[in-house]
Amino acid sequence: MRLTTKGRFAVTAMIDLALRQNSGPITLSTVSERQNISLSYLEQLFGKLRRHELVESIRGPGGGYILARFAREITIADIIFAVDEPLDATSCGNKSECSSGKDGHLSGKCMTHDLWTNLNRKMVDYLDSVTLQDLVDQQRMRQLNQAPQTSSVMMQRKTDSLSSVIV
């Protein structure tokens, strides 16, 4: 079981949109370029996100997409389910009859059905506990932490360059 690109790309694009929310509507072409996601794929995803009222589209010059709610009110589970991403660890699609007997007929649950069903529940609970704002804040912290490192690397290179000139 794993999350497909549909779910990952939808979450990534929503983070991108939320990070730039204060700049006005964001075009999918800019999200496509920044995140290296096909524009036509984004259009399909954002159609679903719009139908689930997670984003709004603004038409006309300067148009694009904005969040339909505050980022703190959108959970990752909302995004995943909006794009029809199945979160199911069972091999039976969470049906109650998934084990076949010797005669090939279904005879109830397989031995691990409850294990995978509980995992499904925990995954949904976790994704429902993480908001888009949580991921935006995490991304901003990552960017802040990288900025000084980039500066110190550049300073070190300049120092190394000067050292080689002086020697």
Solvent accessible surface area in square Angstrom, and as a share of the most:
residue,aa,sasa,rsa
1,M,130,0.58
2,R,183,0.67
3,L,52,0.26
4,T,62,0.36
5,T,58,0.34
6,K,58,0.24
7,G,0,0.00
8,R,103,0.37
9,F,62,0.26
10,A,0,0.00
11,V,19,0.11
12,T,48,0.28
13,A,0,0.00
14,M,0,0.00
15,I,32,0.16
16,D,2,0.01
17,L,1,0.00
18,A,8,0.06
19,L,31,0.16
20,R,69,0.25
21,Q,55,0.25
22,N,148,0.76
23,S,93,0.60
24,G,24,0.23
25,P,47,0.30
26,I,16,0.08
27,T,56,0.33
28,L,17,0.09
29,S,48,0.31
30,T,53,0.31
31,V,0,0.00
32,S,19,0.12
33,E,142,0.64
34,R,99,0.36
35,Q,60,0.26
36,N,137,0.70
37,I,5,0.02
38,S,65,0.42
39,L,74,0.37
40,S,66,0.42
41,Y,58,0.22
42,L,0,0.00
43,E,93,0.42
44,Q,112,0.50
45,L,4,0.02
46,F,1,0.00
47,G,11,0.10
48,K,50,0.21
49,L,0,0.00
50,R,104,0.38
51,R,154,0.56
52,H,97,0.43
53,E,126,0.56
54,L,3,0.01
55,V,2,0.01
56,E,80,0.36
57,S,46,0.30
58,I,72,0.37
59,R,217,0.79
60,G,51,0.49
61,P,146,0.92
62,G,68,0.66
63,G,11,0.11
64,G,12,0.11
65,Y,34,0.13
66,I,39,0.20
67,L,14,0.07
68,A,32,0.25
69,R,93,0.34
70,F,125,0.52
71,A,10,0.08
72,R,148,0.54
73,E,87,0.39
74,I,0,0.00
75,T,22,0.13
76,I,9,0.05
77,A,4,0.03
78,D,48,0.25
79,I,0,0.00
80,I,1,0.00
81,F,93,0.39
82,A,1,0.01
83,V,0,0.00
84,D,86,0.45
85,E,4,0.02
86,P,96,0.61
87,L,26,0.13
88,D,43,0.22
89,A,19,0.14
90,T,13,0.08
91,S,113,0.73
92,C,22,0.13
93,G,49,0.47
94,N,76,0.39
95,K,131,0.55
96,S,75,0.48
97,E,83,0.37
98,C,28,0.17
99,S,32,0.20
100,S,69,0.45
101,G,32,0.31
102,K,217,0.92
103,D,108,0.56
104,G,55,0.53
105,H,128,0.57
106,L,108,0.54
107,S,78,0.50
108,G,19,0.18
109,K,111,0.47
110,C,39,0.24
111,M,197,0.88
112,T,62,0.36
113,H,10,0.04
114,D,84,0.44
115,L,102,0.51
116,W,92,0.32
117,T,26,0.15
118,N,68,0.35
119,L,65,0.32
120,N,12,0.06
121,R,130,0.48
122,K,143,0.60
123,M,35,0.15
124,V,48,0.28
125,D,87,0.45
126,Y,141,0.54
127,L,31,0.15
128,D,75,0.39
129,S,76,0.49
130,V,20,0.12
131,T,28,0.17
132,L,0,0.00
133,Q,54,0.24
134,D,70,0.36
135,L,37,0.18
136,V,2,0.01
137,D,67,0.35
138,Q,98,0.44
139,Q,49,0.22
140,R,93,0.34
141,M,109,0.49
142,R,117,0.43
143,Q,85,0.38
144,L,116,0.58
145,N,87,0.44
146,Q,95,0.42
147,A,57,0.44
148,P,82,0.52
149,Q,113,0.50
150,T,76,0.44
151,S,62,0.40
152,S,65,0.42
153,V,71,0.41
154,M,101,0.45
155,M,124,0.55
156,Q,101,0.45
157,R,160,0.59
158,K,119,0.50
159,T,71,0.41
160,D,77,0.40
161,S,64,0.41
162,L,111,0.55
163,S,53,0.34
164,S,81,0.52
165,V,121,0.70
166,I,142,0.72
167,V,160,0.92
